[in-house]
């Protein structure tokens, strides 16, 4: 903070702003790490030691990925394990190479589902707009 004050007294406002931004960013990162550690301790128990909590919901574990899909009330409600290796899938807890037929079917299914997702999203947005209009007409 002394550096910040000395820059202000010397009328070096741009440099003072940079010093202040760096300090704020450092404090934010520190608080964020503390919150992550506290949440991890709450989710997995107090006795577990954590070195660092990974960003996001995906945690790579060698050749597999652990994806925490849904959180409710600070707890993981749905955990999914997926293959981290292209062309492989998990069957019975083991990585197995996909057959060409399966890869082709998955590719075609992904294409179909892309169109279905898009239309369902538009349908939901349209219904939401109607609801908003109705509420506005009622004065809510």
N, C-alpha and C positions, 0 to 999 in steps of 0.2 A: 504494500500500500504506500510505503514511503516513496517508492519509485514513481508511482502515479501522481502523488502530490507534488513531487519535485518537477515533474514534466509539466504539470498545470502551472506552477509558479513561473516556469521558464517560457510560458505561452507556447508550448509544443503540444497543441491540442490533439493532433492526429496521432502522435506517438503515445500520448496519454490514453487515448481511446483504444489503441491496440493493446496496451498493457492491461487496461480494464477488461477488455474482451477476453484476453488470455486467462485472466484470473477467474472470471465468471465461468468460462468453459471448463477450467480445471475443477472448480467447485461442483458444477453440474455433473461432470463425469464421476467425481468422488461420491456424490450422493446417489447417483444411479447405481453404482457398484454396490453400495451399502443396501439399497432397496432390493437389488437382485439377490444378494446373499441372504437377506432376511426372508424373502419369498421362497427361495430354495430350501432354507432351513425349515420353514413352515410346511412346505409340501412333502419333503422327504424325511423329516424328523430332525431333532436337535443334535443327535449324536454323529451325524455324517459330516465329514470335513469336505469343504468345497474350495478348490483353488480358484476357479473362474467359472461363471455361469455363461453358457453360450448365448449368442444373440439369436433371436428368432425362435421358431418352433422346431427346427431341424437340427438333429445332433448326429454327426457321422460316427459310426462305430465300426471301423475297419471296412468290410465289404458290404455292410448294411447301414441303413439310416433309420433312426428312430424319429418319428414325426408325431409331435404332440398336437393333435388336431383341435381339440375342444377343451376349453377351460371353463369351469363353472364354479364360482365361489372360491377362486384361487387354487382349485384342485384340477388335476388332469383327469378329464372324464373319458377321453378316447385316445388311445395310443396306437399307432400303426407302425409296423416295421416294413420297410421296403428295401429293395436291392439298390445298392449304390453303383453296381456294375451294369453298364448297358448290355442288353441282350440276356440278362439273367433275371430270374424271379425267385421268390421264396416259397418253397413247398415243404410243409412239415418241419419248419424251422431251419431248413438247409437251402443254400443257393443252388438252383438248377438252371441249366441253359434252356432258353425258350426254343421251341421248334419253329421252323419258318412259317408254318400254318398259324401258330399262335401269334407270332409277330404281325403277320398280315391281318388277322382278325382284329387285333388290338388297334392297329393303325386305322382300319376302316371304322371301327366302333368309335374311336376318338374323333374321327371326322364327322360321323353322324351326331355324336353327342355335342359337338361344337355348335352345330346348327340348332339343335334342340335347346341348348342352354341359352343361346342368343334369343330365340323366340320366347322362351319362358321369362327371361329377364324383361323383355319388352312388355309382355303381358302383365307382369308384376308392377312395372313402372306405370303402365296405363291405369291399373286399378288404384295405385297409390295416388295418382293425380286426381282421379274421380273422388276418392275419399277426402283429399285436401279441399277440393272444390265444395263438396257437401258440407264439410266442417266450416269453411269460410262463409257459406251461405247461411248457416245456422248462427254464425257469430262467435264461433269458438276459435 
